Amino acid sequence: MAKEKSKDRPLKDKKNAPAQIARYGKTTAAVAGLAGKLAGEKFLGLKIERDSHATELVTALGGLKGPLMKVGQILSTIPEALPPEYTQAFQQLQSNAPPMSPAFVRRRMRAELGIDWEQKFKNFPQEAAAAASLGQVHKATLPDGKIVACKLQYPDMASAISADLAQLKTIFGLYEMYDKAISTKNIHQELAARLYEELDYKLEAKYTQLYAYMLRDEKAVHVPEVIESYSTDRLLTSTWLEGKKILDFKDAPVKQRNDIALNMFRAWYVPLYYYGIIHGDPHLGNYTVRDDNSINLLDFGCVRVFPAKFVGGVIDLYNALMRDDIKLAVHAYETWGFKNLSKEQIDTLNIWAKFLYGPIMDDKVRPIGETTNGFYGRETAQRVHEELRRVGGVVVPREFVFMDRAALGLGSVFLHLKAEVNWHKLFNELIEDFDVKALDKKQKETLKKFSLSAV
């Protein structure tokens, strides 16, 4: 993993302890309520109205900026890691966090760029132009007229992450008492690692530059340019890329929608199959569309570097499903980190795999799939969940979390666009010359170029 210094950190930092304790105080009551409800279901046979309780939980947590927003997004893409009513409700947290006040923004900017920070801009609106999960974005103008995006981190985010991850571990533990279909240990570890990495804006700056390099030959994908002299550990400044929201194109002509989908596909999967690296956060706020249908790819806080053999496993599983080769499928799952799988577990994992791989296995023009109650993959996820409960559950490897998230997140985008293309052809064009050893060498050379450690 590139420059991973992000561990699952307990409450030991005395400097941050007051902020962490305050965070615990705000979340504990809500989590305790969830604990009581789930325990009542399991041990007392009491049925709860999960929809209404999930809404209550989100209301209790909605004023808290930061990690829970990201957690909600990610959990919604893992088949039944939590009851679906809760993961669906958690997604709402992304848009509910209140912005920092103008006075607070001024103090934060002074801390990052010095007492004369305002003189370094021609214009700096102190109202946020957009919200991010761990910060907010201001659209500013530099003295030379260049328009930039200044992403300013919310205060006490390290404390918030530590507190929220502790509470999430409690929720996971409670749910596993109730339902053992999915072991969440590795999911929690992966969430912790990625969230702590997102605090490091200097690391995000390197990832932004890395993506600009990896996508340099993709004329239909644009990556912002980092302005290093205006960036710090908690402030990231880059060029502002103008574009429209993806949902603005839902009713565009079919060719335009298909072109946008093609550009999105290459924006995510060229880095994966050519460099073993994936943008782990494909939600609707992280890309915009230009007038020529090209894509602006934004926000590189959540980037996952995979070992070359893991990417090889992705392709092995595709070939296994195409040939109905169980032995190769087992090899692929073991390459990913699944261990001691029974035949029934393999059959169950293949249900999910056939859903994810279905569009690229079908050599024809087609939509990516269907939604159930507005959620891509929900029906299949519920079926997989029921089967996993029956066969004794499964431990989900860490790397699986963000691969799964990217596939489902992009699938949802293609569904919004109602795109119909030959996904099989797109995929096979990308992997045509794939070689694990060549990928490993190329990845190491590229990461070294940007002072990032190899996996």
N, C-alpha and C positions, 0 to 999 in steps of 0.2 A: 504494500500500500504506500502510495507516495507520501513521504514526510508525515507519517502518522505519529503524532504525539498526543493523540486524543483518546484517553482511556476513560473508563467508567469511574468517575471521580466521586468519592464519598464526601460527606461534610467534614472536612478536616482543615480547610483554609480559614484560619482565625480572622484574617482581614475581611473575608467575605461572609463570615458567619452571620452577622446581623441581617444582611440582605437575604441570605439563604433561609434563615429562621422566619423572617417575615413572609417569604414566599411559601414556606411550608404552612404557615398559619392560614394563608389565603386558599391553599389547595387542599389541606387536610380534611376540612369539613366536607367538601364535595366528594373526595375520594372515600372518606369514611361512609358517606351516604351510599356510594356505589357498593362498598364492601357489605354493608348491611343488607342491601337489596339482593345481591347475588347470593350471599349466605342464606338469606331467607328462602330463596328459590331452591337451593341445594339441600339444605338440612331440614327445613320446616315445610317444604312443599308449597310455599306461598308463591302465587303467580304475581308478577309485577307488570305494569304497563311500561315496557321498555322504551317505547317512543317518547312518552311524556317524561320519564325519568332521565332519558338522554338529553332532552331539551332542558330540563332543570340543571343538569350537570354542565352543559355548555353555557347556560346563563350565569352559573356560579363562577365559571372559569373565563368567561368572555372578556373581562377587563384586563386579563393578564397577557402582555405582549410575549412573543417569543416561541419557545420550543414546542408548546402544546399545539400550536398551529401546524408546525412541520410534522409533528407526530401524527396528527389527525390525517393529514394528506397521505402519509406513507402507509399507515395502518389500513387505510381504505383500499390499498392495492395488494394486501397480503390476504390470501383466502381465509377469512374467518379467524384472524388473530385475536379479535375481540368480537363480541356480539355485533352484528351488522348495524343495529340501531345506534350504537355508540360511535362506531367509526364514521357513519354517515353524518351524525350530528357534529363530530369533531371537525369535519371538513369546514363547517361554517366559521370556525375560529379564525380562518385566514383573513377574512374581511372585517372582523369585528374589533380589532385592536385600535384604541384611540391613539392619535398622533401625539408626538412631543409638542409641548407649547413653544411658541416663538422664543420666549425668554430662555427656555431650557435648551433650545437649538443653539442659541447664541453662546451659551456657556459651553456646550459640547464642542462647537466649532472653535472656540477660543482655546480649549484644551488640546485640540488636535493640530491647529495651524498657527497658534500664537495669538497674542493680544491684538495684532494688526490684521487679523484674518479677513475682515471685510474689505480691506484695501487691496486684497489679492484677487478680488472679483469685480467685474464691471456691474454684475447684478447677481444677487443671491436671494431669491424668494424664501422667506422663512416658513412658508406653508409647504408641506410635503406635496410632491407631485404624484407619489405612489408609495404604497406600504410594502415592505418586505417582512419576512417572518421574524428576523432578528434586528431589523433596522428600518429606516425610511429613506426615500430617495427625493432629493431636491434638484430641480432643473435650473442650473445656474449658467452664467456667462462669464468667461474669462476676459481679461483686458484686451486680448487680441481678437475678441468676437466669437471665439469658439464656444459652442454650447455644450455643456457637460452634464453628466448625471453624478451627483454627489450622494453616495450611500453612507449614511451616518448610523452607526450602531446604537441601539437603545442602551440605556445604562443598566449595569448589574446583570448583563446577560449570562456571565459565567455562573453567577449565583442562581439565576433562573433555571439554567440548564441542569445544574446539579440537583436542585429541589424537584424540578419536574420529572427528571429521570428516576429519582428515588420513588416518587409517587407512581410513576408509570410501572416500575417494578412491582409495586404493591398491587396495582390493578392486574398486571399480568399474572402474578402469583394467585390472586383470588380467582381469576378466571380459569386458571389451570386446575385448581381444586374442583371447579365446577365442570370443566370440559378439557380432556387431555388429548384432543385431536392434534393440536399444534404445540410443540415445545417452544417457548418464547425466549429462552435464554440467549441464543445467538442473535435473535432479532433485537433484543435490548442492547446487546453489546455493539451491534452495527449502528443502531440509532445513536448511541452515545458517541461513538467514534466520529460519525459524520457531523453531529451537532457541534461537538467541540471544535472540529476543523472549521466550521462555518464562522466561528468567532475570529479567526485569523484572516483579516482582510489582506495582509501581505501575501498569504498563501493563495487567496482568491485572485489577487492580481497576477500571480504566476500562472494560475490555471487559465485566466482570461487570455494571457499571451500565448499559452500552450494551445488553446483552441484556435486562436487566430492563425497559428502556424499549421495545425493539423488540417484546417479547412481552407487553406490559402488558395487551393486550386478549385474550390467550389464557388463559382461565380454567383450562384443563387443563394449563398449564405453569408451573412455579415456578422462580424464580432466587434464589439467596441474596442477602442484603443485606450489603454490605461494611461492616465496622466500621473506619472510617478511622483512628481514634485508636489502634488496636491493629495497624496495618499499616505495613510498611516496604518497602524494596526487596527484602528476602529473607524477609519474614513477611507472609502475607496472612490476615487474620481476617475471617470472614463468618459469618452465622447458619447454624446447623446445621439441615439439612432432613432430617427423618426419613422413611425409606422402605425398601422391600424391594428386593432384587436382581431384575433382570429375569428371570433364570433360575428364580426361584421361581414364575413364572407359566406355565411351559412346559406344565403339565397343567391349567391353569385352564379354565373353560368357554369355549367358542369366542367368545361375545360379549365376554367380558372381555378375551381376548387381542386381539381385533380393535379394541376401544376403546383399548387401550394402544398398539397399532401406529399408530392414527390420531393419537393425541396425540404420539407420537414423530415422525411424519411432519411435523406442523405445527411442532413445536419446532425442527426443523432447516431446513425449507424456507420458512416464513414470513419469517425474516430474509434468506434468499437472494433470493427473488423480490420482496420488498417493499423491501429495503434494499441488496442486493448484497453481503451479508456471510454467512459460513458458519462454524459451529463445526467446526474441522478435526480433531476427535479423538473420533469416535463409538465408543470401545471400551466394554466392559461396565461399567467402573468409573465412568463419567462421567454416569450417570443412575440414579435409583432411582424406584420406583413407590409412590405413596401408596394408602391404603385405598380412595379413590374412583376409582382408576385414572389419576389425573393424574400427570404426570411432574415429577420434580425434575431440572433440568438443571444439571450441576456442571462445575467446572474449565474456566476460560476462558483458559488459557495459550496455546492454539493457535487463533487466530482469523484467518481470511483475508478480506481486503476485496478484492473484484473490481471492475474497471471496469464500468460499466453495460453497455458494449457486449459485454463477455465474457458477462454474464448473457443478453443478447440473443442471443448465439451459441448458448447452451444451448437456447433456445427455437427458434431458426432450425433447428438440427439436428433437433430433434423434428419440426418441420413438414416438413423435407426427407425424413426417413425415412417419415413418414406418406404423403407424396405421391410418393415415389420421385424426388425432385428433386435430381439430382446437382449441378447448378450451385449450388443453395442450400446443399447439404452442404459443398461446397468453400468457399463464403463463410463458413460457420460455423467450419470448421477454421482458416481463415486468420484469422478474428477471434480465435480462441483462441491463435494464435501459431505454428501449423504453417506451414512455408514450402516452396514449390517441390514440392508433392506430385504424384507421378505418378498415373496412373489406377489402377495396381495398389496403390499405397500407400493411395489413397482407398478402394478396395474392401476392403482389409484393415482400415483404421480403422472402416469401416462394420460389419464383423463384430462388433467390440467395442462399437460404438455401439448396434447392434441388440440386443445382450445387455443393456446397461445400460438402454436405453429400452424394452425389450420389455414390461415390466409396465405402463407408462403408455400404450403404444400399443394395448393390448388392452382394449377397452371391455366388461369383464365382471368379475365377482367371481372372483378367482383368487389362488393363492399368489404370492409374489414370484419364486420360482424354485426351483432345486435346488442341493444341494451335491455335490461330488465329493471323496470321502475327507475330509469334514468342512470343505471350503473352498468358499466361494461364488465361482463364476466361474472355478475352476481349469481346467476342461476348455476353456472358451472362450479363456482366457488362453493356454493352451498352443498352441491352434490359431492364434491371432493371432501369437504369437511365431514359430511355424514359417513363417508366411506373410511376416512382416517380414524374417526371415533371407533368404528366397528373393528378395524384391524389393529388398534392399539396406539395410534398416533405416530408422529414423525418429528424428528429434530430438523428444523430448517437451517441450513448453512448460512453463514453471514453474507456471503457474496450473492446469494439468491435474492436477498431483500431488494436491492436496487436494480438488478436485472429485471425482476418481476415488475417493479414499479415503472421502469422505463417502458416496458412492453405494454402494460395496461394504460399508462398515461398517454402514450402516443396513439394507442388504439382508440382512446376516448376522443382525441383530437380528430382523427380520421372519421369517426362517427359523426362528430359535430359538423364536419365538412361534407358529409354524405359522399365521400370520395369513392370512386370505383376505378381501380387500376389493377394491373397484373402484379400483385405483391410477390408472387413466385419469381417472376422475371427480375424484379428489382433486387431481391435477396440474392439470387444466384449470380447476378452480375457482380455483386459486392464480394462474394466469397470465391469467385472463380479461381483465383491464384493463391488461395490461402495456404499458408505453411506455418506451423507452430514455431519452429526454430527461427524462421525469418521474422515473424512477429515479435518474438522475444528480443531479438537483437535490435530491431527497429525501435521498439518501445524503450529499451534501456538507453539507446543513443539519444532519443528525443527528450526523455525526462532529464538526462544529464545536461542537455542544452539549456534547460530552464532551471537548473539547480534543484531538481526534484529527485528524490530517491526512488529507485526502482522498487517493485513489489518485493 
